[in-house]
Amino acid sequence: MGLSPGRDAAAREIMLLGALAELRAAAAGQGIAVVPLKGAALLELGLYRPGERGMSDVDVLARPRDLAALEKTLSGLGYRPMPESADAWVRPSPGAAPPAIMDLHTGLWHIKDTAALFEWGLEPGPGGLYPGFPDLFLHAAAHPLLHHGELTGRALEDCARIARLAPGGAERFWALTSRKARLYGLRPVVWPALKRLGALVPGGALEELRPRGSEKIKAAFFEKAAARGSVLLEYLLPALYRPELVLKYAVPPKRFMLRRYGAASAAVYALRPFRLLRSLFRRG
C-alpha cells in the first residue's frame, strides 16, 4: 500500500534534505560552501514542515570558483548530469522512490554580484550557512517573475512566512530588506509581491520599497506578469531588469551548450536563437 500524498511528499522532502546534508558534509571537507535556496532553505530553517510546501529538487548556490570541484564531489556521491539540463545532477534512489536531484547555481539573476552574498549576506543556521532572511525574501519575490514570468501563490506564501518569522523583529527585517532591494535595484521586481502581502508590510517599509522615477515603468511590466503571466513576459522581464542577461541567454557559455545540447559548435550556437523562438511560439 502506498503512502498518502501528504506523507509521500514529506518522505521525499526528508530524503532530499538528507541528500543536501550529505553533499554539504562532503563539500565542507574540501572547503566548499554549499548554500541552500528556496524550498530547501525554508524547510531546514523551520518555516515549513516536511510535506507542507512541496519540493522536487534541491537548489544550492556555490561560488563560481568551486563549481568544478563541487561537480566532482557530486560525481563521487553517485550523481550524474541530468539529461537536457545545464545545472541539475541526479542520483537514482532505491526501488521505485523518486531520484535525488541537485540543481547547482553559481549566480542569481536578481543579484548582479553574487560574490557579495558570500561576503556579507550569509548567516549561520541549523545545517550550515544560509542567505539572511531579507535575501530569502527578495529571492522568493523575484525568482518566479524573473525566471517564469509569473507570481505564484506559493511564492507569496514563502514571502509571508519569511517576513513573519524573521529573527530580530519586523522593524529590523524590513529595514534590511528595503536597503538590499535598493542596492540590488529590485524595487520594481518585488513590488507586485509587496502589494499582495497587504498589512504584513508596514507603511513605512512599503513607502521605502515603492518604485521611483523610471522604476515605475519597469514595475508596470512586472505587475502585468504578476496579474497574468505570459511566455513573452517570461523572456522580457529578465532583459528589462538586467539587459546584459539578453546576451548571456542568447549566447550561453560553452559549458551550458554542452550540457543542454551535447555540443558547442558554431552551428549549435547559430541555432540557439531559433530554438528560443520556437519555444516561445510553442508555449505561447
DRENVEX-934598 format. One record per atom (N, C-alpha, C, O): residue in one letter; x, y negated, z negated. Coordinates in steps of 0.001 Angstrom, whole numbers, plus 524288, in hexadecimal, padded with zeros to 5 digits. Each point is the difference from the previous one (the first is absolute). Layout:
// residues N
AXYZ;...
END
This chain:
// residues 284
M80350804AB80000;M7FCB07FB5580000;M803757FB2080000;M803A57FF9F7FCE3;G7FB437FCBB80683;G803287FB5280062;G7FEC17FC157FBC6;G7FC06800717FD55;L807567FBC68020F;L7FF1D7FBD67FC40;L7FBD97FC48801FC;L7FEF77FFC6804B1;S7FE9F7FD477F7B7;S7FC6F7FBE480191;S8031E7FBB7802A1;S804B87FFA17FF22;P7F8C37FD0A80420;P802ED7FBD8802B6;P8032B7FC957FC4E;P804727FEA080134;G7F9487FFF87FA3C;G802CF7FCB97FC51;G804C0802AC7FDC2;G8042A7FDA47FF92;R7FB38807667FEF6;R80472802E87FDD4;R8040B8011B80435;R804B17FFFD7FEF4;D7F97D800F6805C5;D8039F800F980448;D8035B7FB2E80101;D804B980074800CA;A7F8D57FAE17FF2E;A802ED7FB21800C4;A803CB7FF1B7FB81;A8046F7FE57800D7;A7F9D1802C57FA5E;A803657FF447FB7D;A804B3803AA8004A;A804657FE6E7FED7;A7FAAA8066E802B3;A80449803C08006F;A803F57FE3C8041D;A804BA800787FF42;R7F9417FD8280511;R803897FE278041C;R803457FB617FE15;R804B27FFC480101;E7F8E07FCA27FC4D;E802E27FB6A7FE23;E80400801777FBD5;E804417FDC47FFD8;I7FA6E805EC7FCD3;I803C2801D47FC1B;I804AB8028B802BD;I8047B7FF3A7FE6F;M7FA6B803D5805AE;M804388026680305;M803707FBD78027E;M804C9800717FFE5;L7F8D27FB818025D;L802FF7FBE38028D;L803487FCEC7FC0D;L804767FE988011F;L7F9578005F7FA49;L803047FD417FBFE;L8049A803587FE28;L804327FDF57FED4;G7FAFE8072C800ED;G80455803767FEAC;G8043E7FFE480420;G804A58000F7FEC1;A7F9B57FFC780649;A803D17FFA980441;A802F97FAD87FFC7;A804AC7FFDA80120;L7F8A67FBE97FD6D;L802937FAF27FF66;L8040A800357FBA1;L8045E7FE17800A7;A7FA36804397FADD;A803AA8006A7FBA5;A804CA8033280192;A804647FEB67FE87;E7FABA8057C8047D;E8045280340801D7;E803A57FCDF8038C;E804C5800557FF7D;L7F8FC7FCA380419;L803317FCD480389;L802F57FBDD7FCF9;L804A17FF1F800F8;R7F8C17FE547FB5F;R8028C7FBF97FCDB;R804C68022B7FD29;R8042E7FD9E7FFF8;A7FB1C806EA7FDAC;A804508024E7FD03;A804938015B80392;A804827FEFD7FEAA;A7FA588034B805DD;A804268016F803A7;A802B67FB218021C;A804C77FFF58008C;A7F8437FBF6800A4;A8024D7FB348021E;A803287FD1A7FBDD;A804167FDC08012C;A7F9FF802507F9F5;A802C87FD407FBD2;A8056B802427FF36;A803A27FD2D7FE99;G7FCF2807EB8024D;G8051A802707FF82;G803F27FDE1803DB;G804B6800A27FF46;Q7F95A7FCCE804E7;Q803717FDA9803E2;Q7FFE87FA067FFB5;Q801FC7FD5580378;G7FBBA800AB7F86D;G7FFD17FA567FF59;G7FC257FD4D8038B;G800AC7FB638012D;I7FB3F8076080097;I7FC1B7FDD380393;I7FB037FECC7FD00;I7FDE4803657FD53;A8003C7F7D58031A;A7FB0F7FE7E7FD8A;A7FB838014E803A7;A800097FE8480493;V7FC1E804427F966;V7FB4780155802EC;V7FB667FD707FD34;V7FEEB8013D7FB7B;V7FE607FB368072A;V7FBE97FCD47FD94;V7FAB48018580245;V7FF307FF53804B1;P7FD37802AE7F838;P7FAD68016780209;P7FCC37FB328013F;P800847FBEE7FD7E;L7FC278049A80669;L7FC827FBD2801A6;L7FA5E801EF7FFEB;L7FF00804AF7FF8C;K7FD5B7F7A8800E5;K7FA7980138800C8;K7FE01803F37FC00;K800CF7FF597FB4E;G7FC90804CA80697;G7FD65803997FC73;G803A0802A67FC30;G7FE97800AF7FB74;A80618800DA80641;A803AA802A97FC83;A801757FC867FB67;A8002A801D17FB8D;A800E47F9388057A;A8015F7FC677FBC9;A7FB667FF397FC51;A800AB8000B7FB3D;L7FAAB7FF41806EE;L7FB707FEF47FCB7;L7FE92804AE7FCAA;L7FE517FF617FB8A;L802568055080694;L7FEEE804B87FCF5;L80404800AB7FBA2;L7FE90801087FB87;E8066A7FE65805BC;E80404800AF7FBFC;E7FF977FBE77FBB9;E8013E801157FB7C;L7FD0F7FA4C805DD;L7FF757FBD37FC1F;L7FAF4800637FCEA;L7FF1F7FCE57FC6F;G7FD8C806DC804DF;G7FB42800E27FD01;G7FB607FCA880183;G7FC2C7FFCA7FD19;L8040E7FD9080764;L7FB937FCD4801AE;L7FB948036580220;L7FB7D7FE5A80026;Y805D98065F8017A;Y7FC27803DC801A3;Y80154805307FD64;Y8047D800FB7FE97;R7F78680255800CA;R800E3805667FE68;R800598035F804E1;R7FDAA7FEA8803FC;P80531805B47FBD3;P800398037A8048B;P7FA8580199801D1;P7FCB2801827FCD9;G8026D7FE2280836;G7FAF98014280251;G7FC467FB7080055;G7FBCF8007E8024E;E8059D7FB0A7FB70;E7FC7B7FB817FFD0;E8008A7FC73804C5;E7FC2F7FD96801A8;R80882802158008E;R800E67FC4C80443;R80068802A380550;R7FDC87FE1A803D2;G805048063B7FC74;G800FB8028F80500;G805557FE8B8021D;G8013C7FB628008B;M801F680891800A9;M8053C7FF0F80207;M8019F804C480326;M7FFDF804627FE07;S801A97FAC5806E2;S801738046080368;S805E18007D800B8;S801E780410801BA;D801047F7CB7FCF4;D805AB8002C8005A;D802467FC3E7FC06;D7FD267FD367FD50;V80802802BE80257;V802B17FC857FC58;V803197FC0980323;V803708016F8030A;D7FB5A7F9937FC3A;D802FC7FBCA80278;D804447FE427FC42;D7FEF27FEB27FB7E;V805E48014C80668;V8045E7FE497FCB6;V803477FC05802F8;V800498000D804CD;L802277FC897F839;L803607FBF280222;L8059A801037FE49;L800FB8014A7FB79;A802B07FE1E8082A;A80591800937FECE;A803037FBB1802C9;A7FE157FDB1803C2;R80698801447FA66;R803567FC34802AE;R801988022280556;R800EB804B180089;P7FF6C7F7F280369;P8019D801DB80539;P8052A802F57FFEA;P800AC803D2802D8;R802F17FA707F9EC;R80528802837FFDA;R7FFB78059D7FDF7;R8038B8031D800F0;D7F82E7FE2E7FC3F;D7FF798052D7FDA9;D7FCD1803C180358;D7FF4D804857FE84;L7FEC17F9B1805F9;L7FC5880337802FA;L802688052B801B6;L7FD9D8041B7FF3F;A807087FBC980309;A8025B804D2801F4;A800DF803EC7FB95;A7FEE7804A58009A;A803107F9777FAFA;A800F6803817FB95;A7FADE802107FDCC;A7FFB7804857FE62;L7FC3B7F83880189;L7FAF9801BE7FDFB;L7FD8C804198038B;L7FDA3803BD7FE1C;E802E77FB9680700;E7FE00803F3803A2;E802F5805287FF56;E7FDB18043180075;K807557FB837FE7C;K80309804BE7FF06;K7FE25802A67FB00;K7FFC0804CB7FFB6;T7FEF67F8137FC5F;T7FDEB8021C7FB21;T7FACC802BD800F0;T7FF18804427FDF4;L7FD827F9578051B;L7FAFB8026980141;L800C48052E802D9;L7FD51803D77FEE7;S806577FC38804B9;S80119804D3802DB;S801C38044A7FC43;S7FE82804898009B;G804A77FA087FB8C;G801CB803CA7FC2D;G7FBAC802097FC87;G800758043A7FDC2;L7FB4A7F8C1801C7;L7FB83801AC7FCDF;L7FBF88030680335;L7FBD9801687FE05;G805697FF94806F5;G7FC778031A80339;G7FC607FCF58037A;G7FC85802418026E;Y8043C7F8917FDDF;Y7FCB17FCC08035F;Y802407FFD380582;Y804B480096800CC;R7F7D67FE99802F5;R8018C7FF5680568;R7FD297FB3880240;R7FBC67FEA47FE27;P806817FECB805D1;P7FD3B7FB9180264;P7FA9C801A7801EF;P7FF6C8041080282;M7FCB47F8CC7FC52;M7FAA98012D801A1;M7FF687FEC2805CA;M801747FBB9801A8;P7FC76807DF8017A;P7FF807FF06805A1;P7FCE97FB0380128;P7FC0E7FEE27FD7E;E805D87FE268065F;E7FD6F7FB40801E0;E7FF6B7FBD77FBC8;E7FC6B7FCCC80034;S8070B803417FC0C;S8000D7FBF37FBFB;S8058B7FDF77FF70;S803BD803077FFEE;A7FCC77F7D87FFAB;A805357FDAB7FF98;A80212800157FA74;A804B87FF8F7FF33;D7F7DD800FE7FCF4;D801A27FF4A7FA92;D7FEC4804927FC62;D80263800767FBDA;A7F9F7802E88059B;A7FE1C803FE7FC62;A80340804FA8003B;A801E18019280424;W7FEBE800E37F745;W8028E8050E7FF6D;W7FC21803B47FD62;W7FD1A7FE6B7FC82;V802D98067B8052C;V7FC0C803B07FE2B;V80289805087FE1F;V803DD801D080239;R7F9E88006C7F9A5;R801D2805087FDFA;R7FB3F8037C7FF1C;R7FC6B7FE7D7FD2C;P8037D8061C8052D;P7FB86803807FF3C;P7FF6D801977FA4D;P803D88006B7FD25;S7F7508007680141;S7FEE2801E77FABE;S7FE95805C98003C;S7FE7F801F580420;P801F6800BF7F790;P7FEA6805958000C;P7FA43800ED80162;P7FC9C7FCD37FEC1;G802628078B803CF;G7FAA88017B8013F;G7FD537FC1D80388;G802497FE10803C3;A7F8CB800D07FAFA;A7FCD97FC7E80337;A800077FA687FDE9;A7FD097FCB6801E0;A806488022F7FA46;A800237FAC57FDBD;A8020A7FC10803FC;A8034B8015A8033C;P7FACC7F9C47FC97;P801ED7FBF98039E;P805CE7FF007FF31;P80202800CF7FBB5;P800B17FD7580852;P805A17FEFA7FF81;P801197FB197FCCF;P7FC997FCAD7FF46;A80833802F57FED9;A801D17FB2D7FD87;A8022D7FC7180441;A8032E801AD80333;I7FB1F7F9757FCD4;I801AA7FC4B80406;I802517FB2E7FD5F;I7FD887FD9A7FCA4;M8073580106804E8;M8029D7FB4A7FE24;M800757FC2380482;M802258014F80419;D7FBDF7F9FB7FB2E;D8003C7FBF780405;D804107FBF77FE4E;D7FF217FD097FC51;L8054A802E180664;L804617FCB17FE6C;L7FFA77FA9580270;L7FED67FF76804A3;H8022D7FC917F83B;H800107FA96801E9;H804FD7FD607FE26;H801B0800BB7FB8F;T800A17FC3B807E3;T804797FCC67FE7C;T7FEB87FA3580091;T803647FCAA7FF4C;G7F7CB8022F801F5;G7FE407FA9A8007C;G7FA297FFB77FF3B;G7FD40803E780096;L800DB7F7807FE1B;L7FA6B7FF0F7FF4F;L7FE7D7FB5F80364;L802977FBF37FFE7;W7F93B804A380317;W7FE957FBE5803B0;W7FEC17FAD77FD4E;W800C97FBDA8024E;H7FD4D804517F8E4;H7FE5F7FB177FD8F;H804857FD2E7FD55;H7FF457FBB87FDF0;I8057A806A480211;I804977FD7D7FDBB;I804547FFF280415;I8018F8041E801F2;K8005C7F7557FF58;K8041C7FFA1803F5;K8051E8025A7FE1C;K802BF8028A80306;D7FE927FCA87F807;D804EA801E97FDDA;D7FEC3803DD7FBA8;D7FF8F7FE7E7FB75;T7FFE180680805ED;T7FE99803EB7FC1B;T80450800B07FBFE;T7FEFA801C07FBA4;A805D97FCE5805C2;A80449800687FC3B;A7FEDC7FCC17FB29;A801AC8015F7FBB5;A7FB7B7FA53804F4;A7FEAE7FCB47FB88;A7FCB4802FE7FC09;A800617FF0E7FB4D;L7FC698048980698;L7FCC6803167FC79;L803698036A7FC83;L7FEE7800A07FB5C;F8053F80195806E5;F8038B803407FCE8;F803307FCAB7FC37;F80197801DE7FBDD;E7FF577F9388058C;E8034B7FCB27FCB9;E7FD127FDD97FB45;E8022C7FFC17FBB7;W7F8E17FEAC8050B;W7FD4B7FDA07FB95;W7FA28801287FFD3;W7FD207FD647FD29;G8011280678805D2;G7FA668011080002;G7FE71805427FDC3;G7FB5F8015080001;L80867801C77FE0E;L7FEBE8052B7FDF8;L80007800047FA0E;L802DE7FD0E7FD80;E7F9E28065280050;E7FFA4800787FA51;E7FFFE805BE7FE7F;E7FE448034B8030C;P803AE7FDFB7F837;P80006805767FE4A;P7FA80801DF7FEB3;P7FCBC7FD057FE1C;G80251807F6802F1;G7FAF7802587FED0;G800BB8057D7FDFF;G80467801927FEE0;P7F76880167800A6;P800608053B7FDB1;P8034B803D98031E;P80225803AD7FDC3;G7FE507FB8B80766;G802F1803B680328;G804DA7FDC580285;G802EF802DA80287;G7FDF67F8207FCD6;G8046E7FD7380282;G7FEC47FA598011A;G7FD317FD7E7FD03;L804E88006E80751;L7FF0E7FA9480174;L7FB1B7FF878035D;L7FED58036A8032C;Y7FE537F8477FC12;Y7FB467FEDC802F8;Y800037FA3C80186;Y802997FCDC7FD72;P7FA8B801AE806AE;P7FF167FA73800DF;P7FCFC7FDCA7FB58;P7FCAA802A77FDC6;G804867F87F800C5;G7FCFA7FD847FBE1;G7FA527FF7980192;G7FEB8800608049E;F7FDDB7FEC17F798;F7FA627FFCB80120;F7FE987FBC8803FB;F7FC98800F880341;P805D87FA5E7FCAF;P7FECD7FC3D80422;P801468021B80570;P7FD007FF2C803AB;D807708038D7FCE5;D801608023980516;D7FC5F8047D8016F;D7FEA6800A380492;L7FFC18027A7F79A;L7FC2F8041B80118;L7FAEA7FDA680206;L7FDA580208803AB;F800AE7F9AD7F9EC;F7FB297FD6A8019F;F800757FDE28058B;F7FC8E800EA8033B;L807A77FC477FDE6;L800A57FDA58052D;L800628042F80438;L7FDF17FF518044B;H804AA804FD7FA83;H800558044C803CA;H7FAA38025C800F4;H7FE8F800FF8047A;A7FE757FFE97F75A;A7FACB8024880095;A7FC667FC838032C;A7FCD4801EF8030E;A803A07F8E97FC41;A7FCA27FC55802CE;A801AD7FF3D805A6;A7FCB77FF2880369;A80872801247FD9D;A802037FECB80537;A80060804BC8038E;A7FF197FF91804B4;H80239804F47F91B;H8012F804928033D;H7FB9480182803BC;H8010C8009F804A7;P7FA1B7FFFF7F998;P7FBFA801C4803AD;P7FEF97FC2680470;P7FEA28019E80451;L802007F9627FAB3;L7FF1F7FC1F8041B;L804937FFD7803CE;L7FF2D7FFB9804BB;L8059B800737F94C;L804927FFAF8036F;L800E78050680316;L802017FFD28045E;H7FC8B804A37F96B;H8010A804FD80299;H7FB468022A802EC;H8009F802BF803E6;H7FAAF7FC0B7FA43;H7FB5E802768023A;H7FBD17FC26801C8;H7FBFD8019C8021D;G804E17F9657FD11;G7FC327FC20801BD;G7FAD4800537FD36;G7FBF37FECA8024B;E80414802D57F8C5;E7FB27800797FD04;E801327FF567FA36;E804848003F7FE5F;L7F76B7FEEA7FE90;L800867FFB37FA57;L7FC36803EF7FDAC;L7FB417FF4180036;T806D1804E27FD99;T7FCB4804507FE2E;T7FE347FF317FA68;T802457FCFD7FD04;G7F98F805CF801AC;G7FE147FFDC7FAA1;G803F98022F7FC32;G8006E7FE237FB96;R80281805D78061B;R803F08023A7FC88;R8044C7FC067FEE0;R801EA7FFB47FB9A;A7FF9E7FD3C80853;A803FE7FC037FF25;A7FE197FBEA7FC18;A802FF7FE3B7FCAE;L7F8158004C803B5;L7FDD97FC307FC51;L7FFC68023C7FA7D;L801097FD3E7FC33;E7FD9C807BD8035F;E7FFF0802767FAD5;E805848004F7FDC9;E800C87FF347FB53;D8031C801F78080B;D805757FFF17FE45;D801687FA9D7FDD5;D8023F7FF8C7FBC6;C7FC657FC6580730;C801327FAA67FE55;C7FD757FEC47FAC3;C802737FDB57FC8E;A7F8A4803D5802E2;A7FD287FED77FB2F;A8027B802B47FB54;A800957FDA37FBDA;R800DE80746804CC;R8025C802D87FB97;R8055F7FDC37FE9A;R801527FF7D7FB67;I801B37FF3580886;I8052D7FDB77FEFD;I7FF667FAF07FCEE;I802C87FF257FC2B;A7F99F7FD818057B;A7FF427FAF97FD61;A7FDF6800B97FA6F;A801BE7FD4B7FC6E;R7FA9680656802CB;R7FDBA800BF7FAD2;R803DA8026E7FC21;R7FFEC7FEB87FB5E;L8036F804C980688;L80359803087FC84;L805A37FE167FFDC;L8034F8027F7FD90;A7FDD97F927804FC;A805607FDF98001C;A801E27FEC27FA79;A7FD3D7FD6B7FD08;P807698046580194;P8020F7FECE7FAC8;P801697FA3E7FF7F;P8014E7FD6E803DA;G7FE6A800987F766;G801877FA937FF16;G7FB8A7FC2B8006F;G800C07FB597FF09;G7FA9D8067680264;G7FB7D7FC8880028;G7FEFE7FDA58055C;G803727FFCD80358;A7F7B37FE697FD61;A7FE487FDFD80513;A802ED7FB1080191;A801537FF5580493;E7FFB37FD327F7B1;E802847FB0680161;E80563800F380268;E8015A7FDB0803FF;R801AB805B57F98C;R805398012880205;R7FFA1802BE80550;R802E47FEBC803A1;F7F98E804FD7FCC6;F7FF78802EE804E9;F7FEAD7FC5A80485;F8027C800488041C;W7F9AB7FC537FB36;W7FE5B7FCA98045B;W804087FBCC80139;W8007E7FE5F8047F;A802607FFDE7F795;A804247FC2E80105;A804498027380362;A801D57FD94803BB;L7FFC1807377FAF7;L80409802A480314;L7FE038016F80569;L802DF7FF94803D5;T7F83F8021D7FC81;T7FDBE8016F80512;T7FFB57FB3880391;T801408005E804A2;S7FD1E7FB297F942;S7FFB17FB328031C;S8055E7FE62801F3;S8009F7FE628047C;R80349802137F80E;R805507FE7880172;R802248037880463;R802647FE18803B6;K7FCB8806FC7FBCE;K8020A8039A803F5;K7FCFE7FF8680523;K802548006A80430;A7F8A17FEBD7FB8E;A7FCF57FF44804D1;A801F17FB39802F7;A800538000F804CC;R800F47FBD77F85A;R802197FB4980280;R8056F801198023B;R801357FE5080457;L8020D804797F8C5;L8054980138801BC;L7FFF080357804F0;L8030C7FF118039B;Y7F980804D07FC91;Y7FFA9803848047B;Y7FCD17FDBA80486;Y7FFF78023D80441;G7FD637F9627FAE6;G7FC917FDDD8040C;G7FB1A8033E800B8;G7FE00800708045A;L80008801DB7F76A;L7FBC2803D380050;L7FA967FDCF7FEDE;L7FC2F802EB8003B;R8035A7F8247FE94;R7FAD87FE037FE7F;R7FBD38010F80418;R7FBB2801917FE8C;P805567FDA88068F;P7FBD28012C803D9;P7FEA1805C880041;P7FB8E801688012F;V8084B801FA7FDB3;V7FF27805A38007E;V7FCAF802117FB88;V7FC8580335800D8;V804887FAFC7FA6D;V7FD48802277FB75;V7FB0A7FD027FEA4;V7FD15801A57FC8C;W801E97FA0580616;W7FB6F7FCDD7FEBB;W7FADB8030180081;W7FC9F7FF5C7FCA3;P80299803E580769;P7FB16802F880040;P7FF23803807FB44;P7FB9B800697FE18;A8087C8021B7FFFD;A7FF6B803517FB5E;A7FEBA7FCB37FB32;A7FCAD801787FCDA;L805EF7FA1F80298;L7FF147FCA67FB7A;L7FA567FE257FFD5;L7FD997FFF17FBD5;K800467FE8F808A1;K7FA937FE3480027;K7FC3F804467FE52;K7FBF57FEE97FDA3;R80561805FB80396;R7FC788045E7FED5;R8008E802067FA71;R7FCD9803317FE44;L8071A7FB027FEF0;L800AC801B37FA97;L7FCE17FCAF7FC2D;L7FFBF801457FB5E;G7FDE87FA8E80678;G7FC6D7FCE57FCDD;G802667FDD67FB11;G804417FDC380012;A7F8E7802F27FB8C;A801847FDA67FB0A;A804FC802597FDC1;A8021C7FDEB7FC36;L7FFCD80651805FF;L804D5802547FE1C;L804A47FC5A800DE;L803E5800527FD32;V7FBB57FC37806AD;V804357FC3E8011F;V7FE9F7FAD17FD5B;V7FC1E7FD9280175;P806F1800AD7FAB6;P7FEDD7FB037FD6A;P8000A7FB7D803E7;P802B080032803FB;G7FA517FBC97FAD1;G7FF897FB908038D;G8052D7FD7F80155;G800F27FEA080483;G80270800C27F797;G8050E7FD96800FB;G8035A80339803A6;G8029F7FDE28036E;A7FD4E8073B7FBD9;A8030D8036C8036D;A7FDC6800008057D;A802EA80010803D3;L7F7E97FFDD7FC92;L7FD847FFE88052B;L801967FB1B802F9;L800EE80032804B6;E7FF607FB757F890;E8018C7FB1D80287;E805BA80037801AC;E8015E7FE1F80436;E801FD8042C7F880;E8058A8008680157;E800C280379804CB;E8038A7FF1880320;L7F928804DC7FD73;L80092803CC80434;L7FCE97FE92804E0;L8003D802C8803EA;R7FCE57F8F67FBE7;R7FCDD7FE5E8047E;R8038F7FE4E80488;R803B17FD097FF29;P7FB3B804D5805A8;P803307FE5780482;P7FFCF7FA22800CA;P7FC057FD7D7FF06;R8085480062802C2;R8007C7FA68800CE;R801BE7FEE080594;R802B7803268026A;G7FBB37F8537FF9D;G801C57FE3E80516;G7FF378040E8043E;G7FBB080200800B9;S808907FF3B80222;S7FFA3803BD80452;S7FEDB805877FE1B;S7FE648035680312;E8026F7FDA87F7D8;E7FEB98052B7FDE9;E7FA3080132800A1;E7FE7E8048E8005A;K7FE447F76D7FFCA;K7FA5C800D980069;K7FE908029D8052E;K7FC4D803108003C;I8069E7FBB8803E6;I7FEF18026E80515;I8012E805D27FFB9;I7FCED8033B801CB;K807977FE137FBEF;K80157805847FF63;K7FC04802C07FC8C;K7FE4E8045880130;A800387F9217FA8F;A7FC4D802657FC5E;A7FAD980152802A5;A7FD7F803DE7FEA1;A800E07F8EB80532;A7FB1880101802C1;A8003F80524802FE;A7FC25802DD80035;F8085B7FE538021C;F8008F804FB802D2;F800058049D7FC35;F7FDA28040C80112;F805077FB577FA88;F8000E804407FC2E;F7FA90800CE7FDAC;F7FE758046C7FEE8;E7FEB07F76480058;E7FAA58007D7FE11;E7FC88802CA803F6;E7FCA8803207FE85;K8041B7FBC880669;K7FCF1802A18040E;K80101805DC7FFE3;K7FC5D803198008F;A8088A7FE717FEB9;A80146805977FFAF;A7FDA9802637FB15;A7FE178046A8001C;A8020C7F8AE7FB8E;A7FDD3802077FB20;A7FA18800CA80071;A7FDD7803B77FDD8;A7FF957F8BA804FC;A7FA5A80074800AB;A7FE8E80460803C1;A7FC1E802BD7FF3E;R8070F7FDE1804D0;R7FEF880419803D2;R8050D80134802EB;R801897FD218038B;G800FE807127FAF7;G805008016880250;G7FF888014E805C1;G7FBD280183801D6;S808717FDE880101;S8001C8015580589;S805868019D80174;S803C47FE877FD66;V7FCB080487806CC;V80525801B5801CB;V803387FB53801C8;V804B47FFC77FF04;L7F8CD7FC7D80398;L802CE7FB60801D4;L802727FD167FB6D;L804877FE6880049;L7F880800E17FB7B;L802177FD3E7FB79;L80442803287FD4A;L803927FDC97FDAA;E7FC0F80755802A6;E804178034D7FDC3;E8054B7FEBB80265;E803F9800147FD4B;Y7FC197FEC2807C5;Y804DF7FEA6802AF;Y8014B7FA317FF71;Y804947FE877FFEC;L7F7687FE307FFB3;L800D77FA627FFE2;L801E97FE0A7FAB4;L803767FCAB7FFC8;L7FA5B805577FBFA;L8010F7FDCA7FAD9;L805C5800507FE66;L802067FC2F7FDE4;P800B18082980304;P80597800007FEA3;P803187FBDD802FB;P803817FD887FDD2;A7FB2F801B880732;A802B57FC0980323;A7FEB07FA857FE1C;A803467FC7C80036;L7F7EE802CD7FDF1;L7FE5F7FAF07FE04;L802ED7FEB07FAF4;L801827FB867FF1D;Y7FF42808647FDA6;Y802B57FF297FB06;Y805E27FF8B800B5;Y802737FC757FDDC;R7FFD98072D8052E;R805A47FFFF800F1;R800EA800FE805C8;R8001C804878019D;P8008C7F76A80196;P80097800AB805AE;P80461803B08018D;P7FFB4802758041F;E8045D7FDFD7F8AF;E80452803718016E;E7FE6A805B980009;E802BB8034380240;L7F8D97FDFF7FB43;L7FE2C8056980003;L7FE48801C38056D;L7FFE8804AF80119;V7FEB77F79780255;V7FE58801608054A;V8046A802CE802DA;V7FF2F8041F80256;L805817F99F7FD75;L80479802678029B;L8016B8052F7FD75;L80136803CD802AF;K7FEA27FC547F827;K80164804C87FD3A;K7FC2B804628014D;K801818048E80062;Y7F9907FA078004A;Y7FC06803F580120;Y80048801BC805B1;Y7FF598049E8012D;A8019D7F7B580255;A800418015080593;A80510802CB80167;A80007803738035A;V804447FB127FA17;V805198026780114;V80241801FE7FAD5;V803677FD7A7FDB9;P7FABF806FE8006D;P801C8802007FAF2;P805A1801E080048;P8021D800BA80442;P800508000F7F73A;P80559802137FFF7;P80037805928021C;P7FC09802B38005C;K8089C7FEE980100;K800CB805218026A;K7FDE5804667FC8C;K7FDA5803B6801F4;R803337FBDF7F8FD;R7FE3C804197FC6A;R7FA22800D98006B;R7FE2D804738000F;F7FED57F73E8003D;F7FA558005E80083;F7FE87802DB804FE;F7FCA5803717FFEE;M805D17FB2A8045C;M7FEAE8025B8050C;M80123805DB80000;M7FCF38031580213;L807667FE697FB9D;L801578058C7FFD1;L7FC0C8030B7FCBE;L7FE7B8045380173;R7FFDB7F9707FA2B;R7FC46802B27FCAF;R7FA8F8002E8026E;R7FD51803FB7FFB1;R801117F7B3802BA;R7FAAC7FFAF8020C;R7FF6E802B680542;R7FC21802B1800F4;Y807C37FC988027E;Y7FF6F801F080562;Y803EE8043B8016C;Y7FF9B8025F8042B;G804277FE977F871;G803D88040B80121;G804647FE4780391;G8035E8032C80150;A7FCB97F7E98004F;A804197FDF480371;A8003B7FA177FF63;A7FC447FD8C7FE3A;A808348002F80347;A800AC7FA527FFA3;A802977FDEB804ED;A803337FC6A7FFCA;S7FB60805E1804A8;S802387FE44804F7;S7FD7A7FAE2801B7;S7FC167FE527FDC6;A806317FF3A80634;A7FDD77FB248021A;A7FA71800DA801FC;A7FCAC7FC917FF7F;A8025880803802C3;A7FAC58011E8020B;A7FBF7800547FBA2;A7FB997FE2980095;V805EE804307FB0C;V7FC64800757FB94;V7FED47FA997FDBF;V7FB8B7FED77FE9E;Y808827FDDA80106;Y7FF207FAAB7FE1F;Y7FC6F7FD03803C0;Y7FCA47FD047FE4B;A80414803C9806CF;A7FCCA7FD3E803D9;A7FA498018E7FF97;A7FC867FCDE80119;L80283807FD7FD51;L7FA9E801E97FF92;L7FD5E7FE4D7FAEC;L7FB38800487FF8F;R807C87FDFF7FCAE;R7FDD77FEA97FADE;R7FB8A7FBFD8004C;R7FBEB800EC7FDA3;P804AB7FA9F80530;P7FBA57FC4280044;P7FB0D802578025D;P7FBAD7FEBF7FE4F;F804F3804A68059A;F7FB6F8025D80270;F7FD49803CC7FC44;F7FB36800687FFFE;R807D9802577FCDF;R7FDAE803787FC21;R7FCED7FCE37FBF1;R7FBCF801A57FE4E;L8064F7F9D880029;L7FD3E7FCC17FC44;L7FAE07FDF480246;L7FBFA7FFF77FD5F;L8043C7FE548078B;L7FB367FE1880287;L7FBF3804528008A;L7FB587FF1A7FF34;R8066E8059180227;R7FC648045F80086;R7FD6E8013F7FAC6;R7FB548011C7FFBB;S807D27FEAF7FC1C;S7FDE0800E37FADC;S7FC037FBDB7FE8D;S7FBF48012D7FDAF;L8053A7F9EC803B4;L7FC6D7FBBA7FEE1;L7FABE800CE802A8;L7FBEF7FF667FD82;F80415801F28077D;F7FB268008F802E2;F7FCFD804E37FE58;F7FB327FFF17FFCA;R8079A8043D7FF0E;R7FD63804CE7FE53;R7FD2A7FF3E7FADA;R7FB97801CC7FF53;R806FD7FB857FD05;R7FDBA7FF4D7FAD4;R7FC1C7FB837FFED;R7FC807FFD37FCB5;G804277FC7A80706;G7FC507FBB38002B;G7FAB38019A801C9;G7FC7A7FCBD80053;
END
